[in-house]
Amino acid sequence: MTTFSTVSMVMFSTFEHSVDFLYCNVIKRRKEDCSKAQQLGVTCLAGYTAGSVGSFISNPADNIVASLYSKKADSLILVLSAIQIVF
């Protein structure tokens, strides 16, 4: 459960920062001054970015949990070495 809430917080933060970045540095206008299509484009791009960051962050944790549940490794150290996090 901790991984899910951590990833959710990272995705939310990434989304909000992406929206701010796109309006300030790419479009260079306030949200209110943009058309609905531009606002939708910013939202979609920020959502895509947030989803990519979330999957990048959650993938190692998902691999660890899957290895522990499938009994491919008996301990956390064996799991980390199997997915090459610890050598």
C-alpha positions as CSV (number, residue, x, y, z in Angstrom):
1,M,0.0,0.0,0.0
2,T,2.9,2.3,0.7
3,T,4.2,2.0,-2.8
4,F,0.8,2.9,-4.3
5,S,0.4,6.1,-2.2
6,T,4.0,7.1,-2.9
7,V,3.6,6.7,-6.6
8,S,0.3,8.5,-6.5
9,M,1.9,11.5,-4.8
10,V,4.8,11.5,-7.2
11,M,2.4,11.4,-10.2
12,F,0.2,14.2,-8.8
13,S,3.2,16.4,-8.1
14,T,4.6,15.6,-11.6
15,F,1.3,16.5,-13.2
16,E,1.0,19.8,-11.4
17,H,4.6,20.8,-12.1
18,S,4.2,19.8,-15.8
19,V,1.1,21.9,-16.2
20,D,2.9,24.9,-14.6
21,F,6.0,24.3,-16.8
22,L,4.0,24.1,-20.0
23,Y,2.0,27.2,-19.3
24,C,5.0,29.3,-18.2
25,N,7.7,28.1,-20.6
26,V,6.0,26.6,-23.6
27,I,2.8,28.4,-24.2
28,K,3.8,31.5,-22.3
29,R,0.2,32.5,-21.5
30,R,-2.1,32.1,-18.5
31,K,-4.5,29.1,-18.5
32,E,-7.4,31.5,-18.7
33,D,-6.1,33.1,-21.9
34,C,-5.8,29.7,-23.7
35,S,-8.5,28.0,-25.8
36,K,-10.2,24.8,-24.6
37,A,-8.2,22.8,-27.1
38,Q,-4.9,24.2,-25.8
39,Q,-5.9,23.5,-22.2
40,L,-6.8,20.0,-23.2
41,G,-3.5,19.5,-24.9
42,V,-1.6,20.8,-21.8
43,T,-3.7,18.4,-19.6
44,C,-3.0,15.4,-21.9
45,L,0.7,16.1,-22.1
46,A,1.0,16.6,-18.4
47,G,-0.9,13.4,-17.7
48,Y,1.2,11.5,-20.1
49,T,4.4,12.8,-18.4
50,A,3.0,12.0,-14.9
51,G,2.1,8.5,-16.0
52,S,5.5,7.9,-17.5
53,V,7.2,9.1,-14.3
54,G,4.9,6.9,-12.2
55,S,5.6,3.8,-14.1
56,F,9.3,4.5,-14.1
57,I,9.2,4.8,-10.3
58,S,6.9,1.9,-9.6
59,N,8.5,-0.7,-11.9
60,P,11.4,-1.7,-9.5
61,A,9.1,-2.0,-6.6
62,D,6.6,-4.1,-8.6
63,N,9.5,-6.4,-9.7
64,I,10.6,-6.9,-6.1
65,V,7.0,-7.7,-4.9
66,A,6.4,-10.1,-7.8
67,S,9.7,-12.0,-7.1
68,L,8.9,-12.3,-3.4
69,Y,5.3,-13.6,-4.1
70,S,6.3,-16.0,-6.8
71,K,9.0,-17.5,-4.5
72,K,11.7,-17.0,-7.0
73,A,13.8,-15.7,-4.1
74,D,13.6,-16.4,-0.4
75,S,14.9,-13.0,0.8
76,L,15.0,-9.4,-0.2
77,I,18.7,-9.5,-0.8
78,L,18.3,-12.4,-3.3
79,V,15.5,-10.5,-5.0
80,L,17.6,-7.3,-5.3
81,S,20.5,-9.2,-6.7
82,A,18.2,-11.1,-9.2
83,I,16.9,-7.9,-10.7
84,Q,20.4,-6.4,-10.5
85,I,19.8,-3.6,-8.1
86,V,22.5,-5.0,-5.7
87,F,25.4,-6.8,-7.2
